[in-house]
């Protein structure tokens, strides 16, 4: 089984790859959707919460497209990075303390609902990193899918004891951004 997905980040997120592209990820995603239309293929697009607060006019057509299901992809995207790096070194949990990770997920969930009127049930962590609390937080908040499993042995969705499915990344991504 193949799951076609991509991640879309807000333009204000400082990322090095932006130096070689003149379009936002949301604009590139709109071009990507034309390929979905051409081949009548559905996709799940994981979008950061800030796409909905900072770039809603560009995110709206994506969210309203019938071939697109969308999910959350963090609000702050592990910024400020120095705090997440320090927490990761201390605890081996880059997502931060449970209360912080829950806040980030809820903020994303809330802004998406405010803008679209839809409750999201799919999630992918920024940089495909999640910690020991991710599944339980997602389950508590009504999510059904976490789509960032990267173990080489993961070939199918797996039911997690906390009540969600972990979907694997079935292919080796050239990178995890829509630009590629």
Buried (B, 14 or more C-beta within 10 A) or exposed (E): EEBEBBBBBBBEBEEEEBEEEEBBBBBBBBEBBEEBEEEEEEBBBBBBBBBBBBBBEBBBEBBEBEBBBBBBBBBBBBBEEEEBEEBBEEEEBBBBEBEBBBBBBBBBBEBBEEBBEEEBBBBBBBBBBBBEBBBBBBBBBEBEBBBBBEEEEBEEBEEBEBBBBBBBBBEEBEEBBBBE
